[in-house]
Amino acid sequence: MVRDNWALEKGLIKLAGHQYTDQVTEPGEEVFCRCYYEYIYNLRDLPPEMITAKGREALELARQRLAG
């Protein structure tokens, strides 16, 4: 997770055992590394344990708005 991202600042998500990107080696830094970052832009794409109660409320409100 990128430190100080918008969702973290708003209290919508938490680390839940995961690490910040500045706490692990960069993609391609290790010898023969083929790993890469994949940015996630939507709360719904995160693992459920990372979403706070406030985040679940925000997701439910978004679903209601889409439903009409």
C-alpha positions in Angstrom: 0.0 0.0 0.0 1.2 3.5 -0.8 1.8 5.5 2.4 -0.6 8.4 2.9 -2.9 7.5 0.1 -6.4 9.2 -0.2 -8.4 6.2 1.2 -6.1 5.8 4.1 -6.2 9.5 4.9 -10.1 9.3 4.9 -10.1 6.3 7.2 -11.6 4.0 4.6 -8.9 1.3 4.7 -6.3 -0.1 7.0 -3.1 -2.1 6.6 -4.5 -5.3 8.1 -1.1 -7.1 8.1 0.0 -5.7 4.7 3.0 -3.4 4.3 3.7 0.0 2.8 5.5 0.1 -0.5 8.4 1.9 1.1 8.9 -1.1 3.6 9.7 -3.7 0.9 12.2 -3.9 -1.9 11.2 -2.1 -5.1 10.0 -4.2 -8.1 13.0 -5.2 -10.2 15.4 -4.4 -7.4 16.4 -8.0 -6.6 18.5 -10.0 -9.0 16.3 -11.7 -11.7 13.2 -10.1 -10.2 10.2 -10.0 -12.5 7.7 -8.6 -10.0 5.8 -5.3 -10.5 3.4 -3.0 -8.7 -0.3 -3.2 -9.6 -2.1 -0.1 -8.5 -5.6 -0.6 -7.1 -7.9 2.4 -7.6 -11.2 1.0 -6.2 -12.1 0.0 -2.6 -14.1 -2.9 -3.9 -11.0 -4.5 -5.3 -9.2 -4.6 -2.0 -9.2 -7.7 0.3 -12.2 -7.4 2.8 -9.9 -7.3 5.8 -8.4 -4.0 4.6 -11.7 -2.1 4.5 -12.8 -0.3 7.6 -16.4 0.1 8.8 -16.3 3.6 7.3 -15.1 2.1 4.0 -17.9 -0.5 4.0 -20.4 2.3 4.5 -18.9 4.2 1.6 -19.1 1.2 -0.6 -22.7 0.6 0.3 -23.6 4.2 -0.4 -22.0 3.9 -3.8 -23.9 0.7 -4.6 -27.2 2.4 -3.7 -26.4 5.4 -5.9 -25.7 3.0 -8.8 -28.9 1.1 -8.2 -30.9 4.2 -8.7 
